[in-house]
């Protein structure tokens, strides 16, 4: 696995039902964020996701996304961080300064698999 620290306990997030989606009150925030992304040439590289939990993920575990392009499906499941072959982070969570570890002001919350690890790919 890539050099990603997943040993620290994760700070819990609201469940999907309780998480507040973007709304009209966020217009200025979205405008400012888009301007920062554009300034750094990342407008087509990064976006937003609604941070939420469906189930707890323990220290030492990581959420992994796999996909099957043939059936156009995505799958997410939990793996032990020290045993996963998935190496590319695809979602990050910004941390307040007081919670930032040595690695920076964000934590990886999801890894994505290269296509060769996708369901059904081994048979091809």
C-alpha positions as CSV (number, residue, x, y, z in Angstrom):
1,X,0.0,0.0,0.0
2,X,1.1,3.6,-0.5
3,X,2.6,5.4,2.4
4,X,-0.7,6.4,4.0
5,X,-1.2,6.7,7.7
6,X,-4.5,5.0,8.7
7,X,-3.5,3.9,12.2
8,X,-5.0,6.9,14.0
9,X,-8.6,6.7,15.1
10,X,-10.9,8.4,12.6
11,X,-13.0,11.3,13.8
12,X,-16.7,10.2,13.3
13,X,-18.7,11.8,10.6
14,X,-22.5,12.2,10.4
15,X,-24.5,9.5,8.8
16,X,-25.6,10.1,5.2
17,X,-29.1,10.9,6.3
18,X,-27.9,13.7,8.7
19,X,-25.1,15.1,6.5
20,X,-26.1,18.5,5.0
21,X,-25.8,18.7,1.3
22,X,-24.7,21.8,-0.7
23,X,-27.5,24.4,-0.9
24,X,-28.0,28.1,-1.8
25,X,-26.3,29.2,1.4
26,X,-23.1,27.7,0.1
27,X,-22.9,29.8,-3.1
28,X,-20.1,32.0,-2.0
29,X,-18.1,29.1,-0.6
30,X,-18.4,27.2,-3.9
31,X,-17.4,30.3,-5.9
32,X,-14.3,30.8,-3.7
33,X,-13.3,27.1,-3.8
34,X,-13.7,27.0,-7.6
35,X,-11.5,30.1,-7.8
36,X,-8.8,28.5,-5.7
37,X,-8.9,25.3,-7.7
38,X,-8.7,27.3,-11.0
39,X,-5.8,29.4,-9.7
40,X,-3.8,26.3,-9.1
41,X,-4.8,24.5,-12.3
42,X,-6.9,21.9,-10.4
43,X,-10.5,22.7,-11.5
44,X,-10.7,19.5,-13.5
45,X,-8.7,17.5,-11.0
46,X,-10.5,17.9,-7.7
47,X,-14.1,18.5,-6.6
48,X,-16.3,18.1,-3.6
49,X,-17.9,15.1,-1.9
50,X,-20.3,15.0,1.0
51,X,-18.4,13.6,4.0
52,X,-20.5,11.0,5.8
53,X,-20.3,7.6,7.4
54,X,-22.4,4.6,6.5
55,X,-20.6,2.4,9.0
56,X,-17.6,2.7,11.3
57,X,-14.1,2.2,10.0
58,X,-11.5,1.3,12.6
59,X,-7.9,2.4,12.9
60,X,-5.9,0.2,10.6
61,X,-8.7,-0.2,8.1
62,X,-9.3,1.6,4.9
63,X,-12.3,2.1,2.6
64,X,-11.5,0.8,-0.9
65,X,-13.4,1.6,-4.1
66,X,-13.4,-0.9,-7.0
67,X,-15.1,-0.6,-10.3
68,X,-16.2,-2.8,-13.2
69,X,-16.2,-0.7,-16.4
70,X,-18.0,-3.5,-18.3
71,X,-21.0,-3.4,-16.0
72,X,-20.6,0.3,-15.1
73,X,-20.7,-0.4,-11.4
74,X,-18.7,0.9,-8.3
75,X,-18.2,-1.0,-5.2
76,X,-16.8,0.1,-1.8
77,X,-15.6,-2.2,0.9
78,X,-13.4,-2.2,4.0
79,X,-9.9,-3.8,4.0
80,X,-7.1,-4.1,6.5
81,X,-4.7,-1.2,5.6
82,X,-1.6,-3.4,5.9
83,X,-3.0,-6.1,3.6
84,X,-4.6,-4.1,0.8
85,X,-3.1,-4.0,-2.7
86,X,-4.9,-0.7,-3.5
87,X,-2.6,2.2,-3.5
88,X,-4.2,5.3,-5.1
89,X,-6.0,7.7,-2.7
90,X,-9.2,9.0,-4.3
91,X,-10.8,10.9,-1.4
92,X,-9.3,13.1,1.3
93,X,-10.7,14.9,4.3
94,X,-9.3,18.2,5.4
95,X,-8.3,18.4,9.1
96,X,-8.4,21.4,11.4
97,X,-4.9,22.6,12.4
98,X,-5.3,21.1,15.8
99,X,-5.9,17.6,14.4
100,X,-3.3,17.8,11.6
101,X,-0.7,15.1,11.9
102,X,2.9,15.2,10.6
103,X,1.6,14.2,7.1
104,X,-0.3,17.4,6.5
105,X,-3.7,19.0,6.8
106,X,-5.7,16.1,5.4
107,X,-6.3,12.4,5.8
108,X,-7.0,9.8,3.2
109,X,-10.5,8.5,3.5
110,X,-10.7,6.2,0.5
111,X,-8.4,4.3,-1.8
112,X,-9.2,3.4,-5.4
113,X,-8.0,0.3,-7.2
114,X,-6.1,0.2,-10.5
115,X,-8.2,-1.5,-13.2
116,X,-6.2,-4.8,-12.9
117,X,-7.7,-5.4,-9.4
118,X,-11.3,-4.8,-10.5
119,X,-13.8,-7.6,-10.3
120,X,-13.7,-9.9,-13.4
121,X,-10.5,-8.4,-14.8
122,X,-8.3,-11.4,-13.9
123,X,-10.3,-13.6,-16.3
124,X,-9.6,-11.4,-19.2
